[in-house]
Amino acid sequence: MRKIIVVLIVVFGLNLYAGFNLSDLTNGKKYFKKAERFFNAGNYKQAIPNYLKFLSKKKNKKNVTALYHLSICFMELNDPQDGFKYAQNLYKLKGTKLDYAVLYAEYLVQLKRLKDAIKVYKGIVTIYPEDYLSYIRLGELLVNNGRLKEARSMWLKAVPLKEKPTEAYALLSESYLNVEKNKLMAYYYARKLYDISSPEKKEEIQGMLNEIAGDFKEDFENFYLLKTCKEQAKQYILEKDYKDAFKVLSRCENLNNIDREYLMLFVEVSKKLKKWGKAVDVYTKCLALGFEDGEIYLELGKCYLKLGNKPMAEANFKLALKYDKVKDDALKLLNSI
């Protein structure tokens, strides 16, 4: 459960040590004041009977502060069974308030009502789509409910919500390593965790990275660098920042095991920047690596045309004619030369 109690203590500007007047005696306010004093001191056991006496008054039954603090008391004393009805009443009254909804969801977890807790947390992230901790917790509950794919989607949604999403990366890495035995993806997220961790944590995480990669550290690191490169480039492309996308992609050009996705991103950015020579180099590399199809020959021919190299453009359009998908386009371009 979140550490929410400390925050709440400073909210109340009541003079808890003031004397009680007649109205305090008739409406039960003296019990509330005593309960608050015990609550603020961390004496939850003695706070409970005073909250209960205060709430026993008809006019006080819907007092959200008393219900909230009473619910916390029972939770802190590991007694969710007795505290549940108060957390439930609070949720019914003010279920759209983040702290109240989270407390109710955690009661459901303690009572092993995981499906209900998941439903509540899904409601929370709908109302509070930027609440990092709720996505983290929802993912944990989904995993325990056997819904790994959904859990990962929650953790991935959490990542951009925090400058250093250590919990999200740790959970993603652990899920790939322990559930699917996918060491590459486990290494990838553990490596992200390493990058954002404090210096005192890096040694521990480095040990974990070494254990995952074993004798293939270079291959795992290559995978991480290439995947990170593509992610950064995609984000820049989304923002139409093609210059920075080009810089990112250029830094990864000499990595091992370059894949088609990377090359297609690089050529897309090169063409956006009208770097036709670079586009030709990238398309040529595609063909050299075996990523051969009609579209590559067609686009390579177009790039040669931009460079004024008609013989090479013609040669590539002729090669594109062998592929039905681009045959008509290639023929039109050939006839236009």
JOZI-V810966 format. One line per field, one symbol per residue. psi: psi as a letter, one per 20 degrees, with the letter a starting at -180 (. if undefined). A space follows every 50 residues. Layout:
psi: ???
This chain:
psi: qqnighhhhihpkqnijqqpahhhhhjjhhhgggghggghijmhghhghh ghhgihpgiihkohgggghgggghghjlmhghighghggghhgliipghg ggggghghghjkmgghgggghhhgighmijnghhgggggghhgijkmggh ghhghhhhgiiqgnmggghghgghhhghgiknhghggghhhhgghiqqhi ihgghhggghgghcjkgggghgggggggggggghghghjkmhghgggghh hjhjqqlprhgghhgghggghhjkmhghgggghhhghhjjmprhhggghg gghhghijnhghggghhhhhiiohhjggghgghghi.
